[in-house]
Amino acid sequence: MKLDQFIKFVGIVKTGGEAKMIIRSGRISVNGIVENRRGRKLIDGDQVIYANETYIVPNSDPLGRKLAISEK
């Protein structure tokens, strides 16, 4: 699954346009590295982080699951 699709599925954004803007702004990281490519392919176990929330890309659930919420 691509990064922009994943963040739509987990509810971070509602539209592809929003996904594009958030990804390009540098506010999304994958496995601890800021990612600005919306077409970045995600694989099982990748961690997508946005607004102090971490989502893991699972092998069977395309919607992901929330791992943790970090405190500020």
C-alpha positions as a Markdown table, in Angstrom:
| # | Residue | x | y | z |
|---|---|---|---|---|
| 1 | Met | 0.0 | 0.0 | 0.0 |
| 2 | Lys | 1.2 | 3.5 | -0.7 |
| 3 | Leu | 1.7 | 6.1 | 2.0 |
| 4 | Asp | -1.1 | 8.4 | 0.9 |
| 5 | Gln | -3.6 | 5.6 | 0.7 |
| 6 | Phe | -2.6 | 4.4 | 4.2 |
| 7 | Ile | -3.0 | 7.7 | 5.9 |
| 8 | Lys | -6.5 | 8.0 | 4.3 |
| 9 | Phe | -7.4 | 4.5 | 5.5 |
| 10 | Val | -6.4 | 5.1 | 9.1 |
| 11 | Gly | -8.3 | 8.4 | 9.2 |
| 12 | Ile | -5.4 | 10.9 | 9.4 |
| 13 | Val | -6.9 | 12.6 | 6.4 |
| 14 | Lys | -10.2 | 12.4 | 4.4 |
| 15 | Thr | -9.0 | 13.1 | 0.9 |
| 16 | Gly | -6.1 | 12.5 | -1.4 |
| 17 | Gly | -5.5 | 16.2 | -1.6 |
| 18 | Glu | -5.1 | 16.5 | 2.2 |
| 19 | Ala | -2.8 | 13.5 | 2.1 |
| 20 | Lys | -0.6 | 15.1 | -0.5 |
| 21 | Met | -0.4 | 18.4 | 1.5 |
| 22 | Ile | 0.4 | 16.7 | 4.8 |
| 23 | Ile | 3.1 | 14.4 | 3.3 |
| 24 | Arg | 4.8 | 17.2 | 1.4 |
| 25 | Ser | 4.8 | 19.4 | 4.6 |
| 26 | Gly | 7.2 | 16.9 | 6.2 |
| 27 | Arg | 4.8 | 16.1 | 9.1 |
| 28 | Ile | 4.7 | 12.3 | 8.3 |
| 29 | Ser | 7.6 | 10.0 | 9.1 |
| 30 | Val | 8.0 | 6.3 | 8.2 |
| 31 | Asn | 10.2 | 4.2 | 10.5 |
| 32 | Gly | 11.6 | 7.4 | 12.1 |
| 33 | Ile | 12.6 | 9.2 | 8.9 |
| 34 | Val | 10.6 | 12.1 | 7.5 |
| 35 | Glu | 8.9 | 11.0 | 4.3 |
| 36 | Asn | 7.7 | 13.5 | 1.6 |
| 37 | Arg | 6.9 | 11.0 | -1.2 |
| 38 | Arg | 3.2 | 10.2 | -1.2 |
| 39 | Gly | 3.8 | 7.2 | -3.4 |
| 40 | Arg | 6.2 | 5.6 | -0.9 |
| 41 | Lys | 5.4 | 1.9 | -0.7 |
| 42 | Leu | 4.8 | 0.6 | 2.8 |
| 43 | Ile | 5.5 | -2.9 | 3.8 |
| 44 | Asp | 4.4 | -5.1 | 6.8 |
| 45 | Gly | 5.7 | -3.7 | 10.0 |
| 46 | Asp | 6.4 | -0.1 | 8.8 |
| 47 | Gln | 5.7 | 2.5 | 11.4 |
| 48 | Val | 3.9 | 5.6 | 10.2 |
| 49 | Ile | 4.1 | 8.5 | 12.6 |
| 50 | Tyr | 1.9 | 11.7 | 12.6 |
| 51 | Ala | 1.1 | 14.1 | 15.4 |
| 52 | Asn | 2.7 | 11.9 | 18.0 |
| 53 | Glu | 0.7 | 8.9 | 17.0 |
| 54 | Thr | 2.3 | 5.8 | 15.6 |
| 55 | Tyr | 0.5 | 3.4 | 13.2 |
| 56 | Ile | 1.9 | 0.0 | 12.2 |
| 57 | Val | 1.3 | -1.4 | 8.8 |
| 58 | Pro | 0.1 | -4.9 | 9.5 |
| 59 | Asn | 0.4 | -7.9 | 7.2 |
| 60 | Ser | -3.3 | -8.6 | 7.0 |
| 61 | Asp | -5.3 | -5.5 | 8.0 |
| 62 | Pro | -5.1 | -2.7 | 5.4 |
| 63 | Leu | -6.5 | -0.2 | 7.9 |
| 64 | Gly | -3.5 | -0.5 | 10.3 |
| 65 | Arg | -3.7 | -0.3 | 14.0 |
| 66 | Lys | -2.7 | 2.4 | 16.4 |
| 67 | Leu | 0.4 | 1.5 | 18.3 |
| 68 | Ala | 0.8 | 4.3 | 20.8 |
| 69 | Ile | 0.2 | 7.9 | 21.5 |
| 70 | Ser | 3.3 | 9.8 | 22.7 |
| 71 | Glu | 3.0 | 12.5 | 25.2 |
| 72 | Lys | 4.3 | 15.9 | 24.4 |
